[in-house]
Amino acid sequence: MVTGPIQQPSAASRSARPTPARRPRASLLPGPHALSRALDTEPYWRERLLRRLGPVRQEFAEHVRLTEGPAGRYAELLHHAPRLQHSVTRLVREHTVIVAALDALRQAAERPGVAADELRRATEHLVWALARHRQRGADLLWQAYQTDLGGED
């Protein structure tokens, strides 16, 4: 039970939070889920998958551009919370893995002999990897910018 007024975060902690203009795009998931749905219907599933894969690749490339590098979101986050270096390193490594999975899925979908089941498994793996990456990114932001407002012990 809170016995006094709730304290507002200090100006320093407010400035450390991401501003709307600096936030990476919030959702990487609608595109990947559209990839999964592309394989659910016939007869043009392969074309549909390739058509939906393009925007997901572009969105992820933009995510990488906004987060990595000296002016990226991760550098800003580490400036305020250097203790999170290991988590940032993991997310950057995941970028490489996800880009490779996106490329492999595109190449497989472009080959006529690849079965729908194989593409479905690769797509499901990609969607799972993107969802896990998104959750780890959200966890990282929470760890970096959480504010203890007090309360019960």
Residue frames relative to the residue before (quaternion, step in Angstrom):
aa qw qx qy qz dx dy dz
M 1.0000 0.0000 0.0000 0.0000 0.00 0.00 0.00
V 0.3694 -0.7195 0.5475 0.2147 3.56 -0.90 0.93
T 0.2302 -0.8106 0.5276 0.1079 3.58 -0.73 1.08
G 0.7631 0.2645 -0.1619 0.5670 3.57 1.20 -0.30
P 0.7045 -0.4287 0.3144 0.4701 3.54 -1.23 -0.06
I 0.5106 -0.6179 0.4960 0.3339 3.53 -1.14 0.64
Q 0.3519 -0.7473 0.5287 0.1953 3.52 -0.80 1.05
Q 0.4074 -0.6881 0.5456 0.2509 3.52 -1.05 0.80
P 0.5635 -0.5840 0.4420 0.3822 3.59 -1.06 0.60
S 0.5667 -0.6029 0.4389 0.3503 3.54 -1.12 0.65
A 0.6498 -0.5118 0.3865 0.4079 3.55 -1.25 0.37
A 0.6216 0.5483 -0.3443 0.4409 3.58 1.05 -0.72
S 0.7004 0.4442 -0.2979 0.4726 3.60 0.85 -0.84
R 0.6015 0.5406 -0.3697 0.4575 3.62 1.11 -0.55
S 0.6834 0.4811 -0.3041 0.4571 3.59 0.92 -0.81
A 0.6233 0.5495 -0.3407 0.4399 3.59 1.19 -0.44
R 0.5853 0.5833 -0.3751 0.4202 3.58 1.21 -0.37
P 0.5628 -0.6094 0.4218 0.3662 3.56 -1.09 0.60
T 0.3501 -0.7097 0.5684 0.2253 3.56 -0.99 0.82
P 0.6607 -0.5273 0.3292 0.4208 3.60 -1.09 0.52
A 0.6655 0.5072 -0.3189 0.4452 3.62 0.95 -0.75
R 0.7161 0.4431 -0.2495 0.4781 3.62 1.11 -0.61
R 0.5204 0.6432 -0.4334 0.3573 3.59 1.17 -0.22
P 0.4676 -0.6417 0.5162 0.3212 3.55 -1.00 0.77
R 0.6617 -0.4754 0.3637 0.4514 3.57 -1.16 0.38
A 0.5158 -0.7188 0.3870 0.2599 3.52 -0.76 1.11
S 0.8421 0.1818 -0.0621 0.5039 3.57 0.84 -0.79
L 0.1376 -0.7608 0.6305 0.0684 3.49 -0.85 1.04
L 0.6023 0.6592 -0.3250 0.3115 3.57 1.23 -0.30
P 0.5987 0.5677 -0.4262 0.3710 3.69 0.80 -0.58
G 0.6421 0.5307 -0.3273 0.4461 3.61 0.95 -0.78
P 0.6839 0.4730 -0.3036 0.4651 3.61 0.80 -0.91
H 0.6433 0.5035 -0.3425 0.4641 3.61 0.97 -0.71
A 0.5993 0.5374 -0.3544 0.4759 3.58 1.13 -0.59
L 0.5894 0.5595 -0.3656 0.4538 3.59 1.12 -0.61
S 0.6539 0.5105 -0.3118 0.4632 3.57 0.92 -0.90
R 0.6758 0.4928 -0.2940 0.4626 3.57 0.93 -0.89
A 0.5743 0.6050 -0.3819 0.3977 3.61 1.11 -0.57
L 0.7067 0.4551 -0.2641 0.4729 3.58 1.09 -0.61
D 0.5577 0.6509 -0.3706 0.3578 3.58 1.27 -0.18
T 0.7821 0.2934 -0.1526 0.5282 3.59 1.09 -0.50
E 0.3239 -0.7047 0.5996 0.1974 3.50 -1.21 0.61
P 0.6919 -0.0241 -0.6894 -0.2131 1.75 -2.39 0.44
Y 0.7034 0.4935 -0.2688 0.4353 3.62 1.15 -0.35
W 0.1462 0.8493 -0.4996 0.0881 3.57 1.04 0.71
R 0.6439 0.5344 -0.3368 0.4316 3.61 0.95 -0.80
E 0.6677 0.4860 -0.2948 0.4808 3.59 0.92 -0.87
R 0.6389 0.5282 -0.3136 0.4631 3.54 1.03 -0.85
L 0.6369 0.5226 -0.3236 0.4653 3.59 0.98 -0.82
L 0.6751 0.4869 -0.2992 0.4664 3.59 0.85 -0.93
R 0.6491 0.5202 -0.3187 0.4544 3.59 0.97 -0.81
R 0.7173 0.4323 -0.2512 0.4853 3.60 0.97 -0.79
L 0.5854 0.5899 -0.3690 0.4161 3.58 1.17 -0.43
G 0.5867 0.6131 -0.3619 0.3859 3.60 1.03 -0.73
P 0.7091 0.4421 -0.2840 0.4702 3.63 0.72 -0.94
V 0.6140 0.5327 -0.3571 0.4601 3.61 1.06 -0.63
R 0.6384 0.5160 -0.3211 0.4723 3.58 0.97 -0.83
Q 0.6629 0.5023 -0.3036 0.4648 3.59 0.94 -0.87
E 0.6485 0.5136 -0.3159 0.4645 3.58 0.94 -0.88
F 0.6839 0.4755 -0.3030 0.4629 3.58 0.89 -0.86
A 0.6114 0.5321 -0.3518 0.4683 3.61 1.02 -0.70
E 0.6480 0.5005 -0.3150 0.4799 3.60 0.99 -0.77
H 0.6148 0.5407 -0.3353 0.4662 3.59 1.03 -0.77
V 0.6588 0.4960 -0.3051 0.4764 3.60 0.90 -0.91
R 0.6536 0.5225 -0.3152 0.4477 3.58 0.92 -0.90
L 0.7002 0.4731 -0.2727 0.4599 3.60 0.96 -0.84
T 0.7508 0.4289 -0.2250 0.4491 3.58 1.04 -0.65
E 0.7420 0.4077 -0.2350 0.4774 3.61 0.95 -0.76
G 0.6983 0.4911 -0.3518 0.3840 3.53 -1.37 0.19
P 0.7102 -0.4928 0.3066 0.3984 3.56 -1.28 0.32
A 0.7389 0.3536 -0.2284 0.5261 3.63 1.11 -0.50
G 0.4780 0.7075 -0.4099 0.3208 3.59 1.29 0.10
R 0.7170 -0.4564 0.3378 0.4044 3.49 -1.37 0.24
Y 0.6508 0.5198 -0.3344 0.4410 3.60 0.94 -0.77
A 0.6289 0.5229 -0.3429 0.4620 3.62 0.98 -0.74
E 0.6468 0.5114 -0.3127 0.4716 3.57 0.98 -0.85
L 0.6533 0.5168 -0.3053 0.4615 3.55 0.96 -0.90
L 0.6837 0.4846 -0.2923 0.4607 3.60 0.91 -0.88
H 0.5625 0.5777 -0.3882 0.4463 3.57 1.16 -0.47
H 0.7409 0.3937 -0.2101 0.5019 3.59 1.01 -0.82
A 0.8044 0.1167 -0.0385 0.5812 3.59 1.11 -0.58
P 0.0969 -0.8444 0.5245 0.0497 3.63 0.42 1.17
R 0.5461 0.6374 -0.3916 0.3769 3.58 1.18 -0.43
L 0.6731 0.5178 -0.2835 0.4455 3.59 1.24 -0.39
Q 0.2612 0.8067 -0.4952 0.1894 3.60 1.26 0.32
H 0.6559 0.5189 -0.3262 0.4406 3.61 0.87 -0.89
S 0.6703 0.4959 -0.3010 0.4627 3.60 0.90 -0.86
V 0.6356 0.5122 -0.3264 0.4766 3.58 1.02 -0.77
T 0.6345 0.5293 -0.3274 0.4583 3.58 0.94 -0.86
R 0.6389 0.5210 -0.3215 0.4659 3.59 0.98 -0.82
L 0.6671 0.5002 -0.3086 0.4578 3.60 0.90 -0.87
V 0.6395 0.5112 -0.3277 0.4716 3.59 1.01 -0.78
R 0.6330 0.5142 -0.3307 0.4748 3.62 1.00 -0.76
E 0.6332 0.5322 -0.3297 0.4551 3.57 1.02 -0.79
H 0.5676 0.5870 -0.3917 0.4240 3.60 1.08 -0.63
T 0.6641 0.5089 -0.3004 0.4581 3.59 0.89 -0.94
V 0.6652 0.5041 -0.2999 0.4620 3.57 0.93 -0.91
I 0.6852 0.4847 -0.2924 0.4584 3.60 0.90 -0.90
V 0.6230 0.5169 -0.3452 0.4749 3.60 0.99 -0.75
A 0.6488 0.5044 -0.3195 0.4718 3.61 0.96 -0.81
A 0.6523 0.5028 -0.3173 0.4701 3.62 0.98 -0.77
L 0.6225 0.5265 -0.3338 0.4731 3.59 1.04 -0.74
D 0.6705 0.4944 -0.2936 0.4688 3.59 0.92 -0.90
A 0.6624 0.5065 -0.3058 0.4595 3.58 0.93 -0.89
L 0.6469 0.5090 -0.3242 0.4661 3.59 0.98 -0.78
R 0.6393 0.5177 -0.3268 0.4653 3.59 0.95 -0.83
Q 0.6735 0.4958 -0.3000 0.4589 3.59 0.88 -0.95
A 0.6571 0.5031 -0.3143 0.4652 3.58 0.97 -0.82
A 0.6684 0.5001 -0.3043 0.4588 3.59 0.96 -0.85
E 0.6489 0.5183 -0.3164 0.4585 3.61 1.13 -0.53
R 0.6282 0.5102 -0.3395 0.4794 3.61 1.24 -0.35
P 0.4386 -0.7432 0.4362 0.2550 3.62 -0.54 1.10
G 0.6977 0.5164 -0.2893 0.4035 3.61 1.00 -0.67
V 0.5330 0.6379 -0.4144 0.3705 3.61 1.20 -0.16
A 0.4259 -0.7318 0.4813 0.2268 3.56 -0.77 1.08
A 0.6296 -0.5517 0.4057 0.3669 3.54 -1.22 0.59
D 0.6337 0.5419 -0.3412 0.4340 3.62 0.98 -0.76
E 0.6444 0.5120 -0.3203 0.4691 3.58 0.99 -0.79
L 0.6645 0.4859 -0.2982 0.4832 3.57 0.97 -0.85
R 0.6217 0.5392 -0.3410 0.4544 3.58 1.03 -0.74
R 0.6561 0.5005 -0.3148 0.4690 3.60 0.92 -0.86
A 0.6634 0.4970 -0.3063 0.4681 3.59 0.93 -0.88
T 0.6471 0.5121 -0.3155 0.4685 3.58 1.02 -0.78
E 0.6492 0.5100 -0.3164 0.4673 3.58 0.93 -0.85
H 0.6335 0.5196 -0.3283 0.4700 3.59 1.00 -0.79
L 0.6555 0.5106 -0.3069 0.4640 3.58 0.95 -0.87
V 0.6542 0.5018 -0.3169 0.4688 3.61 0.88 -0.90
W 0.6448 0.5150 -0.3170 0.4673 3.58 0.98 -0.83
A 0.6601 0.5052 -0.3075 0.4632 3.60 0.94 -0.89
L 0.6572 0.4983 -0.3126 0.4712 3.60 0.98 -0.78
A 0.6489 0.5098 -0.3198 0.4657 3.59 0.97 -0.81
R 0.6500 0.5041 -0.3121 0.4754 3.59 0.97 -0.85
H 0.6476 0.5149 -0.3153 0.4649 3.59 0.97 -0.86
R 0.6434 0.5221 -0.3152 0.4628 3.57 0.95 -0.88
Q 0.6698 0.4909 -0.3031 0.4675 3.60 0.92 -0.87
R 0.6477 0.5053 -0.3251 0.4684 3.60 0.95 -0.80
G 0.6327 0.5220 -0.3249 0.4708 3.59 1.06 -0.72
A 0.6478 0.5020 -0.3122 0.4805 3.57 0.98 -0.82
D 0.6406 0.5169 -0.3215 0.4680 3.59 0.97 -0.82
L 0.6355 0.5347 -0.3236 0.4533 3.57 0.99 -0.83
L 0.6613 0.4940 -0.3086 0.4727 3.59 0.90 -0.88
W 0.6377 0.5207 -0.3333 0.4594 3.57 0.95 -0.81
Q 0.6652 0.5015 -0.3053 0.4612 3.59 0.91 -0.89
A 0.6905 0.4973 -0.2836 0.4421 3.58 0.97 -0.81
Y 0.8330 0.2630 -0.0889 0.4787 3.57 0.87 -0.92
Q 0.3628 0.7270 -0.5156 0.2721 3.61 1.17 0.22
T 0.1698 -0.7691 0.6102 0.0852 3.55 -1.13 0.70
D 0.3286 -0.7260 0.5713 0.1964 3.55 -0.84 0.97
L 0.1638 -0.8144 0.5531 0.0641 3.56 -0.44 1.22
G 0.5691 -0.5861 0.3923 0.4227 3.58 1.22 0.05
G 0.2945 0.7532 -0.5592 0.1823 3.53 -1.25 -0.25
E 0.8043 -0.2692 0.2059 0.4880 3.51 -1.20 -0.58
D 0.3945 -0.7011 0.5413 0.2444 3.53 -1.16 0.60
